[in-house]
């Protein structure tokens, strides 16, 4: 190696060191220095320095929210380091990719990359990098609603930061911990942590980190109602973030500032702040900030009674939520096995287990993998169903108030929210069907009326695509059968929806053909035929598999979770039949099956309830989401019910000790004390409400009807709450002294 080469290597290392140390105060300069280092590294053909330069550039572009460039540089770095067999370099690149994934709401894929990076860092006792990655992993767990694993990851991150005396890393974690504690309704402890974080940031001169810490303190001031100091902190955070070009941080601060102004009824300022945040989040594709901005603008315009604009932003909010749900459902099912594999690999690296021991533990690992899938499904469904409860309740209230042309807006919102609910319910239904816990719920039904209702549900979508949608029915129109309306509707809606989705011209026909009859039973062939793109013979064998998508998730135009046809197959089998398909490429497909249905007398006409039985009743409502609580109280008040609200399980237990209620509505997922433990404390001898009917309210699709815990409750009601079912449950308890009904309400 020549003296000139040594000088150039030294120069590159100096450039990279200066870029890294200056990233917290002057990020644009760090990018310039790293690009110069990359140029010199390529000039002297030094693969190690090329990889280091690429990794640094990836990090800096990730901070500026240019995620495309960040991933591009990371992928190039991995190629370099794989050629060099440099595991630590690969780990740095995977950390960057993992961070980009979770910042763009690819939480589960992000977790895979982060855990792989952590495994490598542990192998080399790299405590600084371990702390950095553990903090990111904690953030992912916090995003998906798993505070226990988030707290555990943060604790490890603090421990590793202190091992090497890195005040910046320690401060970063304390910032995140303060936010976690704030969510758990512990603002005083959260304030102590954030003040400690700010002190450390001022000591180290980390402007970017200081911006996040000041923003964190602003959130606590806002929670405590100290609007003046909250405004100062959010404004300062925005200034700091703009100074170091931290786009995501600026978006978050603008949204919180808008929320503050909204709470203070300064609606003009609120709109201005939120719109600034939206400009950034839309320009840099920061999805979560964009969703929060849409929702806040919906609330602001609703407060101004500007119905048109409030509906506009509510529709945008629903659309983005549905996109997340589609993506997250697929990612969960694609990635949970990989995440479990990361945990196994990490365990091997730390404890140096022999391969034989891993093989012996295989069955246990499989059980853990299934549990991990269930945990993800539980968290995901709860996080989606909880805001949906507010949306559907608002729509129910507005439907009675809105007139004329705005009725069509209500119908559009109802369709969007129903579509999102159906996606969540698909996951639930598949889980129940897969575990063979589903049975048919038979009722008298007119098949022609049911078929026309299903057809009407899909007509608008078909018309939008310029398709014909027709019903051909040879079954007598006045004939009634004993059948499960909900499950048959689900079969037909999935098949018709798929046919429309994959057809661009022509028509979709829904056919009912009476092929055999006797005095008691009719045998009917049901078919859904389209003129769409068709399915190859190879793909026909795959389409009924769970989570199957013929086209890759990232390239297909059609949405969905890949559960629809798997559910159809199981539901048809539940009817003692089989689903068949004939198809030709570019000519269309025909899905068909037969049903043997028992004839019945005319179906009962169910009148809309007039809600008389609940007048002057009292309800204790335990619900930690304020919007949901307000809306449920509004519904109950229309029935003449007086409601007292508890924000968590501890408050609910305290109120139940002081006053006798007619009913208790208990959310299962609450801070401080969950609904299950709170109900146990209420159902103890001596409590005034030991015999009061308690109704569990949950958004968790993994709730098990066999779990002995749920024997505590008179009934379990699913979020989003169905208003008629809520009324029926309360009214039933009012007029009956029968033993507790242990059956779960079907979603």
C-alpha positions in Angstrom: 0.0 0.0 0.0 1.4 3.4 -1.1 1.8 6.4 1.2 -0.8 8.2 -1.1 -3.3 5.3 -0.5 -2.8 5.5 3.3 -3.4 9.3 3.2 -6.6 8.8 1.2 -7.8 6.1 3.6 -7.1 8.4 6.5 -9.0 11.2 4.7 -12.0 9.0 4.1 -12.2 7.9 7.7 -11.9 11.5 8.8 -14.7 12.5 6.5 -16.9 9.7 7.8 -16.1 10.5 11.5 -16.9 14.2 11.0 -20.1 13.3 9.1 -21.3 11.0 11.9 -20.5 13.4 14.8 -22.2 16.3 13.0 -25.3 14.5 12.0 -27.3 15.7 15.0 -26.7 19.4 14.3 -26.0 19.8 10.6 -27.4 16.8 8.6 -27.1 18.4 5.1 -23.3 18.8 5.8 -23.1 15.2 6.9 -24.6 14.1 3.6 -22.0 16.2 1.7 -19.1 14.7 3.7 -20.4 11.1 3.3 -20.8 11.5 -0.5 -17.2 12.8 -0.7 -16.1 9.8 1.3 -17.9 7.5 -1.1 -16.3 9.1 -4.1 -12.8 8.8 -2.7 -13.4 5.2 -1.5 -14.5 4.2 -5.0 -11.5 6.0 -6.5 -9.1 3.9 -4.4 -11.3 0.8 -4.8 -11.6 0.1 -1.1 -14.7 -2.1 -0.6 -14.7 -1.7 3.2 -14.8 2.1 3.0 -17.3 2.0 0.2 -19.6 -0.1 2.4 -19.2 2.3 5.4 -19.9 5.3 3.2 -23.0 3.7 1.8 -24.3 2.8 5.2 -23.8 6.3 6.5 -25.6 7.8 3.5 -28.4 5.3 4.1 -28.7 6.5 7.7 -28.7 10.2 6.8 -31.3 9.8 4.0 -33.5 7.8 6.4 -33.4 10.7 8.8 -34.5 13.1 6.1 -37.3 10.7 5.1 -35.9 10.0 1.6 -36.6 6.3 2.2 -36.1 5.2 -1.4 -32.5 6.5 -1.4 -31.9 5.1 2.1 -32.9 1.6 1.0 -30.9 1.9 -2.2 -27.7 2.7 -0.4 -28.4 -0.1 2.2 -28.8 -2.8 -0.5 -25.6 -1.7 -2.1 -23.8 -1.8 1.2 -25.0 -5.4 1.9 -23.6 -6.5 -1.4 -20.2 -5.0 -0.5 -20.1 -6.5 3.0 -21.3 -9.9 1.9 -18.4 -10.0 -0.5 -16.1 -9.1 2.4 -17.9 -11.5 4.8 -18.2 -8.5 7.2 -21.2 -9.3 9.4 -21.1 -6.1 11.3 -21.4 -4.1 8.1 -24.3 -6.2 7.1 -25.9 -5.6 10.5 -25.6 -1.8 10.1 -27.3 -2.0 6.7 -30.1 -4.2 8.1 -30.6 -1.8 10.9 -31.2 1.0 8.4 -33.6 -1.1 6.3 -35.5 -2.2 9.4 -35.8 1.4 10.6 -37.1 2.5 7.1 -39.7 -0.3 7.2 -41.2 0.5 10.6 -41.2 4.3 9.8 -43.2 3.5 6.7 -45.6 1.3 8.8 -44.1 -2.0 7.6 -43.8 -2.9 11.3 -43.5 -6.7 11.1 -40.9 -6.7 8.3 -39.0 -4.0 10.1 -39.0 -6.2 13.2 -37.3 -9.0 11.3 -34.5 -6.8 10.0 -33.9 -5.2 13.4 -33.8 -8.6 15.3 -31.3 -9.9 12.7 -29.1 -6.9 13.2 -29.4 -7.2 17.0 -28.3 -10.9 16.8 -25.1 -9.9 15.0 -24.3 -7.0 17.3 -24.7 -9.3 20.4 -22.2 -11.7 18.8 -19.6 -9.0 18.8 -20.6 -7.4 22.2 -21.3 -4.1 20.3 -23.2 -2.5 23.2 -23.7 0.9 21.4 -25.3 -0.7 18.4 -27.4 -3.1 20.6 -28.8 -0.1 22.5 -29.7 1.7 19.2 -31.4 -1.4 17.8 -33.2 -2.3 21.1 -34.6 1.2 21.2 -36.0 0.8 17.6 -37.4 -2.6 18.5 -39.2 -1.1 21.5 -40.6 1.6 19.2 -42.0 -1.1 16.9 -43.6 -3.0 19.8 -45.1 0.3 21.0 -46.6 1.1 17.6 -48.3 -2.3 17.3 -49.7 -2.0 20.9 -47.5 -4.3 22.8 -46.3 -2.2 25.8 -44.9 -5.2 27.7 -42.3 -6.1 25.0 -41.7 -2.4 24.3 -40.8 -1.7 28.0 -38.5 -4.8 28.0 -36.7 -3.6 24.9 -36.3 -0.1 26.2 -34.9 -1.4 29.5 -32.2 -3.4 27.7 -31.4 -0.3 25.6 -30.8 1.8 28.7 -28.6 -0.9 30.3 -26.4 -1.2 27.2 -26.2 2.6 26.8 -25.0 2.9 30.4 -22.4 0.2 29.9 -20.5 2.4 27.5 -21.5 5.8 29.0 -23.4 7.0 25.9 -25.6 9.8 27.2 -27.2 10.4 23.8 -28.5 6.9 23.5 -29.6 6.8 27.1 -31.5 10.1 26.6 -33.2 8.7 23.4 -34.6 5.8 25.3 -35.8 7.9 28.2 -37.7 10.0 25.7 -39.5 6.9 24.4 -40.1 5.6 27.9 -41.8 8.8 28.9 -44.2 8.5 26.0 -45.0 4.9 27.0 -45.7 6.0 30.6 -47.9 8.8 29.4 -50.0 6.3 27.5 -50.3 4.3 30.7 -51.7 7.4 32.5 -48.6 8.2 34.6 -47.8 11.8 33.5 -45.8 12.7 36.7 -43.3 9.8 36.2 -43.2 10.5 32.4 -42.3 14.2 33.2 -39.4 13.2 35.3 -38.1 10.9 32.6 -38.4 13.5 29.8 -36.8 16.3 31.9 -33.9 13.9 32.5 -33.7 13.3 28.7 -33.7 17.0 28.0 -30.8 17.6 30.5 -28.8 14.9 28.8 -29.5 16.3 25.3 -28.3 19.7 26.3 -25.1 18.2 27.7 -24.3 16.4 24.5 -25.4 19.2 22.1 -27.7 16.8 20.1 -30.1 19.2 18.4 -32.1 16.6 16.7 -32.5 14.5 19.9 -33.3 17.6 21.8 -36.1 18.4 19.4 -37.8 15.0 20.0 -37.3 15.4 23.8 -38.9 18.9 23.9 -41.7 17.5 21.7 -42.2 14.7 24.3 -42.4 17.2 27.1 -45.0 19.1 25.1 -47.2 16.0 24.9 -47.1 15.7 28.7 -48.0 19.4 29.2 -50.9 18.9 26.8 -52.1 15.8 28.7 -51.9 17.8 32.0 -53.9 20.7 30.4 -50.9 23.1 30.5 -51.6 24.5 27.1 -49.3 27.5 27.3 -46.1 25.4 28.0 -47.3 22.8 25.5 -47.5 25.4 22.8 -44.0 26.7 23.6 -42.6 23.1 23.5 -44.2 22.1 20.2 -43.2 25.4 18.5 -39.6 25.0 19.7 -39.6 21.4 18.6 -40.7 22.4 15.1 -37.9 25.0 15.0 -35.3 22.4 16.1 -36.6 19.8 13.6 -36.6 22.3 10.7 -33.0 23.3 11.6 -31.7 19.8 11.2 -34.1 18.8 8.4 -35.9 16.2 10.5 -39.1 15.8 8.5 -40.9 13.1 10.5 -40.3 14.9 13.8 -41.7 18.2 12.3 -44.8 16.4 11.1 -45.5 15.0 14.5 -45.0 18.4 16.2 -47.3 20.2 13.7 -50.0 17.6 14.4 -49.7 17.9 18.1 -49.7 21.7 17.9 -52.9 21.5 15.8 -54.5 19.2 18.4 -53.6 21.8 21.1 -55.2 24.6 19.2 -58.3 22.4 18.6 -58.6 21.8 22.3 -58.3 25.5 22.9 -61.1 26.1 20.3 -58.6 28.1 18.1 -59.8 26.4 15.0 -58.1 28.7 12.5 -54.7 28.1 14.1 -55.4 24.4 14.3 -56.1 24.1 10.6 -53.0 26.0 9.7 -50.7 23.8 11.9 -52.2 20.5 10.7 -52.1 21.5 7.1 -48.4 22.3 7.4 -47.8 18.9 8.8 -49.9 17.3 6.0 -47.9 19.1 3.3 -44.7 17.4 4.7 -46.3 14.0 5.3 -47.8 13.9 1.8 -44.6 15.1 0.2 -42.5 12.5 2.0 -45.1 9.7 2.3 -45.2 9.6 6.1 -48.3 7.5 6.4 -49.1 7.6 10.1 -48.6 11.4 10.4 -50.9 11.8 7.4 -53.6 9.6 8.9 -53.5 11.6 12.2 -53.6 14.9 10.2 -56.7 13.8 8.2 -58.5 12.7 11.4 -57.8 16.0 13.2 -59.0 18.1 10.2 -62.2 16.0 10.2 -62.7 16.9 13.8 -62.0 20.6 13.3 -64.3 20.9 10.3 -67.0 18.9 12.1 -66.7 21.4 15.0 -67.2 24.2 12.6 -70.3 22.4 11.3 -68.7 22.2 7.8 -70.2 18.8 6.9 -68.8 18.6 3.3 -65.1 19.2 4.4 -65.4 17.1 7.5 -66.7 14.1 5.5 -63.9 14.7 2.9 -61.2 14.2 5.6 -63.1 11.4 7.3 -63.2 9.5 4.0 -59.4 10.1 3.5 -58.8 8.9 7.0 -60.9 5.7 6.4 -59.1 5.1 3.1 -55.7 5.2 4.6 -56.8 3.0 7.6 -58.1 0.4 5.1 -54.8 0.5 3.2 -52.9 -0.2 6.5 -55.2 -3.0 7.4 -54.8 -4.7 4.0 -51.0 -4.3 4.2 -50.6 -5.3 7.8 -52.8 -8.4 7.6 -50.7 -9.7 4.7 -47.4 -8.8 6.4 -48.4 -10.4 9.7 -49.2 -13.7 8.0 -46.1 -13.6 5.8 -43.7 -12.6 8.5 -44.7 -14.1 11.9 -42.8 -17.3 11.2 -39.7 -15.3 10.1 -39.9 -13.2 13.3 -40.0 -16.4 15.3 -37.0 -17.6 13.4 -35.1 -14.4 14.4 -35.9 -15.1 18.0 -34.5 -18.7 17.7 -31.4 -17.4 15.9 -30.8 -14.7 18.6 -31.2 -17.3 21.3 -28.6 -19.5 19.5 -26.1 -16.6 19.2 -26.4 -15.6 22.9 -26.5 -19.0 24.6 -24.5 -21.0 21.9 -27.0 -23.8 21.9 -26.1 -27.0 20.2 -28.1 -27.8 17.1 -29.5 -31.0 18.7 -31.0 -28.9 21.5 -32.8 -26.7 18.9 -34.2 -29.9 17.2 -35.5 -31.2 20.5 -37.2 -27.8 21.1 -38.9 -27.9 17.7 -42.4 -28.6 18.9 -42.2 -25.9 21.5 -40.9 -23.4 19.0 -43.9 -24.2 16.7 -46.2 -23.5 19.6 -44.5 -20.2 20.2 -44.8 -19.3 16.5 -48.5 -19.9 16.6 -48.8 -17.8 19.8 -46.8 -15.0 18.1 -49.2 -15.1 15.2 -52.2 -14.9 17.6 -50.6 -12.0 19.5 -50.1 -10.0 16.3 -53.7 -10.7 15.2 -55.0 -9.7 18.6 -53.1 -6.4 18.6 -53.9 -5.6 15.0 -57.6 -6.2 15.4 -57.8 -4.3 18.6 -56.0 -1.3 17.1 -58.3 -1.2 14.1 -61.6 -2.0 15.8 -61.3 0.6 18.5 -61.3 3.7 16.2 -63.9 1.9 14.0 -66.2 1.8 17.0 -66.1 5.6 17.1 -66.6 5.9 13.3 -69.6 3.5 13.1 -71.3 5.1 16.1 -70.8 8.6 14.6 -72.3 7.4 11.3 -75.3 5.9 13.2 -75.9 9.2 15.0 -75.5 11.3 11.8 -77.8 9.1 9.8 -80.7 10.4 12.0 -79.6 14.0 11.5 -78.4 14.5 7.9 -80.9 15.2 5.2 -81.0 15.6 1.4 -77.8 15.4 -0.6 -75.6 14.6 2.4 -77.4 11.2 2.8 -75.2 9.9 -0.1 -72.1 11.0 1.8 -73.3 9.0 4.9 -73.9 6.0 2.6 -70.4 6.3 1.2 -68.9 6.5 4.7 -71.0 3.5 5.8 -69.8 1.5 2.9 -66.1 2.4 3.6 -66.3 1.6 7.3 -68.3 -1.7 6.6 -65.6 -2.7 4.1 -62.9 -2.1 6.7 -64.9 -4.1 9.3 -65.3 -7.0 6.9 -61.5 -7.2 6.4 -61.0 -7.4 10.2 -63.9 -9.9 10.5 -62.3 -12.1 7.7 -59.3 -12.7 10.0 -61.7 -13.5 12.9 -63.9 -15.8 10.8 -60.9 -17.7 9.4 -59.5 -18.2 12.9 -62.8 -19.6 14.1 -63.3 -21.8 11.0 -59.8 -23.1 11.1 -60.3 -24.2 14.7 -63.7 -25.7 13.9 -65.5 -23.5 16.4 -68.1 -22.3 13.9 -71.6 -23.7 13.5 -74.6 -22.7 11.4 -77.2 -20.4 13.0 -80.4 -21.3 11.2 -83.3 -19.0 10.6 -86.3 -18.7 8.2 -85.2 -16.8 5.1 -86.6 -15.9 1.7 -83.8 -16.8 -0.7 -84.9 -14.4 -3.4 -85.1 -11.4 -1.1 -81.7 -12.3 0.4 -80.1 -12.7 -3.0 -81.4 -9.3 -4.2 -80.0 -7.6 -1.1 -76.6 -9.1 -1.8 -76.8 -8.0 -5.4 -77.7 -4.4 -4.4 -74.7 -4.3 -2.1 -72.4 -4.8 -5.1 -74.2 -2.9 -7.8 -72.5 0.4 -7.3 -69.0 -1.1 -7.5 -70.0 -3.0 -10.7 -71.5 0.2 -12.3 -68.3 2.1 -11.4 -66.3 -0.4 -13.5 -68.9 -0.4 -16.3 -69.9 -4.0 -15.6 -73.3 -5.6 -15.7 -74.4 -7.5 -12.6 -77.4 -9.7 -13.0 -79.4 -12.3 -10.9 -80.8 -15.4 -12.8 -83.1 -17.2 -10.4 -85.3 -20.3 -11.2 -86.2 -20.9 -7.5 -89.8 -19.8 -6.8 -89.6 -16.3 -5.4 -92.0 -16.9 -2.5 -90.1 -20.0 -1.3 -88.5 -19.8 2.2 -85.8 -22.0 3.7 -84.0 -22.7 7.0 -80.5 -21.3 6.5 -77.8 -19.2 8.0 -78.3 -15.8 6.4 -75.0 -14.4 7.6 -72.8 -17.2 6.4 -74.5 -17.6 3.1 -74.2 -13.8 2.5 -70.5 -14.0 3.3 -70.0 -16.8 0.8 -71.9 -15.0 -2.0 -70.4 -11.5 -1.2 -66.9 -12.9 -1.3 -67.5 -14.6 -4.7 -69.4 -11.7 -6.3 -66.8 -9.2 -4.9 -63.9 -11.3 -6.3 -65.7 -11.6 -9.7 -66.1 -7.8 -10.0 -62.6 -7.2 -8.8 -61.0 -9.4 -11.5 -63.3 -8.4 -14.3 -62.6 -5.3 -16.5 -65.4 -5.7 -19.1 -68.5 -7.6 -19.7 -70.7 -8.8 -16.8 -70.9 -10.9 -13.6 -74.0 -13.2 -13.3 -75.3 -14.6 -10.0 -77.2 -17.8 -10.8 -79.6 -19.8 -8.6 -81.0 -23.0 -10.2 -83.5 -25.4 -8.6 -82.1 -28.8 -9.7 -84.1 -31.1 -7.4 -87.0 -30.9 -5.0 -89.2 -33.0 -2.7 -91.9 -32.1 -0.1 -89.3 -31.2 2.5 -86.0 -30.2 0.8 -84.8 -28.4 -2.3 -81.4 -28.9 -3.9 -80.2 -25.6 -5.5 -77.1 -25.0 -7.6 -75.4 -21.6 -6.9 -72.9 -20.2 -9.3 -71.1 -16.9 -9.8 -69.9 -16.5 -13.4 -67.7 -13.6 -14.7 -66.1 -12.6 -18.0 -62.8 -11.6 -16.4 -59.1 -12.5 -16.7 -59.5 -16.1 -15.7 -57.3 -18.4 -13.7 -54.7 -20.8 -14.9 -54.8 -24.5 -14.0 -51.7 -24.1 -11.9 -53.3 -21.2 -9.9 -56.7 -22.9 -9.4 -55.0 -25.4 -7.0 -53.8 -22.4 -4.9 -56.7 -20.0 -4.7 -58.5 -21.7 -1.9 -55.3 -21.8 0.3 -55.1 -19.6 3.4 -53.6 -16.1 2.7 -53.0 -17.0 -1.0 -52.5 -14.2 -3.5 -52.0 -15.2 -7.1 -50.2 -11.9 -7.8 -47.4 -10.6 -5.7 -48.7 -8.3 -2.9 -46.6 -5.3 -4.0 -47.7 -5.4 -7.7 -51.3 -6.5 -7.7 -53.9 -3.8 -8.3 -56.7 -5.6 -6.3 -56.8 -5.3 -2.6 -57.7 -7.9 0.0 -56.2 -10.1 2.6 -56.0 -13.4 0.6 -58.5 -14.9 3.1 -61.8 -14.6 1.1 -61.7 -17.8 -0.9 -60.2 -19.8 2.0 -63.2 -18.7 4.1 -65.6 -19.5 1.2 -64.2 -23.0 1.0 -64.6 -23.6 4.7 -68.1 -22.1 4.9 -69.3 -24.1 1.9 -67.9 -27.3 3.6 -69.9 -26.3 6.7 -73.0 -26.6 4.5 -71.9 -30.2 3.6 -71.0 -29.1 0.1 -67.9 -28.4 -2.0 -66.9 -25.3 -4.0 -65.9 -26.0 -7.6 -64.4 -23.7 -10.3 -64.2 -23.7 -14.1 -62.0 -21.1 -15.7 -60.2 -20.1 -18.9 -57.6 -17.5 -19.2 -59.0 -14.2 -20.7 -62.5 -15.8 -20.9 -63.6 -15.8 -17.3 -64.4 -18.0 -14.3 -67.4 -19.9 -12.9 -67.5 -20.7 -9.2 -70.3 -23.0 -8.2 -71.6 -25.3 -5.4 -74.9 -27.0 -4.4 -77.0 -26.5 -1.3 -79.7 -28.9 0.1 -82.0 -26.6 2.0 -85.0 -27.4 4.1 -88.2 -25.6 3.2 -89.9 -23.4 5.9 -92.8 -21.2 6.5 -92.7 -17.4 5.8 -89.8 -15.6 7.4 -90.5 -13.5 10.5 -90.5 -9.7 10.0 -88.3 -8.1 12.6 -89.4 -4.6 13.5 -86.9 -1.9 14.5 -86.9 -1.7 18.3 -88.5 1.4 19.9 -86.1 1.3 22.9 -88.6 1.6 25.8 -87.3 -0.8 28.4 -84.2 1.0 29.5 -85.6 4.3 30.6 -84.2 5.5 34.0 -81.6 2.7 34.1 -78.0 3.5 35.2 -74.8 2.2 33.5 -71.2 2.3 34.6 -69.1 2.6 31.4 -65.4 1.6 31.7 -63.7 2.8 28.5 -60.2 4.3 28.1 -60.8 5.9 24.6 -62.6 9.2 25.3 -64.2 9.5 21.9 -65.8 6.0 22.2 -67.0 6.8 25.7 -68.6 10.1 24.6 -70.4 8.4 21.7 -71.6 5.4 23.7 -73.0 7.8 26.3 -74.8 9.7 23.6 -76.4 6.5 22.3 -77.4 5.4 25.9 -78.9 8.9 26.7 -81.3 8.5 23.7 -82.7 5.4 25.5 -83.1 7.3 28.7 -80.1 5.7 30.4 -77.8 7.6 32.8 -74.1 6.8 32.3 -71.1 7.3 34.6 -67.7 7.0 32.9 -64.5 5.4 34.2 -61.3 6.0 32.2 -59.6 2.7 33.4 -60.2 -0.4 35.5 -59.1 1.2 38.8 -61.7 4.0 38.4 -64.4 1.4 37.5 -63.7 -0.7 40.6 -63.8 2.4 42.8 -67.1 3.6 41.4 -68.6 0.1 41.7 -67.7 0.0 45.4 -69.7 3.3 46.1 -72.9 2.9 44.0 -75.2 0.2 42.7 -75.7 0.2 38.9 -78.2 -1.6 36.6 -75.5 -2.5 34.1 -71.7 -2.3 33.7 -70.1 -2.0 30.2 -66.4 -3.1 30.6 -63.8 -2.5 27.9 -61.2 -5.4 28.2 -58.1 -3.4 27.1 -57.5 -0.5 29.5 -54.5 1.1 31.2 -53.8 0.7 35.0 -56.1 -2.3 35.3 -57.6 -4.3 32.5 -61.3 -5.1 32.2 -60.9 -8.8 33.2 -59.1 -8.0 36.5 -61.5 -5.1 37.2 -64.5 -7.4 36.8 -62.9 -10.0 39.2 -62.6 -7.2 41.8 -66.2 -6.2 41.3 -67.5 -9.7 41.6 -66.4 -10.2 45.2 -68.6 -10.7 48.3 -69.6 -7.3 49.8 -69.4 -5.3 46.6 -72.6 -3.5 45.7 -72.4 -4.7 42.1 -71.5 -8.4 42.7 -74.7 -9.5 40.8 -74.9 -6.6 38.4 -74.8 -7.7 34.7 -71.4 -7.0 33.3 -70.9 -6.8 29.5 -67.4 -7.1 28.1 -66.6 -4.9 25.1 -63.6 -5.9 23.1 -62.0 -5.3 19.7 -59.7 -8.4 20.1 -60.4 -11.0 17.3 -58.6 -13.7 19.2 -61.0 -13.7 22.2 -61.7 -17.3 22.9 -65.2 -18.5 24.0 -63.6 -21.4 25.8 -61.5 -19.2 28.0 -62.7 -19.4 31.6 -62.0 -15.8 32.0 -65.0 -14.9 30.0 -67.3 -16.7 32.4 -67.1 -13.5 34.4 -69.3 -11.7 31.9 -73.0 -11.8 31.0 -72.1 -11.3 27.4 -69.2 -10.3 25.2 -69.9 -7.5 22.6 -67.6 -6.9 19.7 -66.2 -3.5 18.6 -67.4 -1.8 16.5 -70.6 -2.0 18.6 -73.8 -2.9 16.8 -76.3 -0.5 18.3 -79.3 -2.9 18.1 -77.2 -5.7 19.6 -76.2 -3.5 22.5 -79.8 -2.5 23.1 -81.0 -6.1 22.9 -78.3 -7.3 25.4 -79.3 -4.7 27.9 -83.0 -5.2 27.4 -82.7 -8.9 27.7 -81.1 -8.6 31.2 -83.8 -6.1 32.2 -86.7 -8.4 31.6 -85.0 -11.7 32.6 -83.5 -13.1 35.8 -82.1 -16.1 33.9 -78.5 -17.3 34.8 -75.6 -15.5 33.1 -75.5 -16.0 29.4 -72.0 -17.3 28.7 -72.2 -17.3 24.9 -70.2 -14.8 22.9 -72.1 -12.4 20.7 -71.3 -13.2 17.1 -69.4 -10.5 15.3 
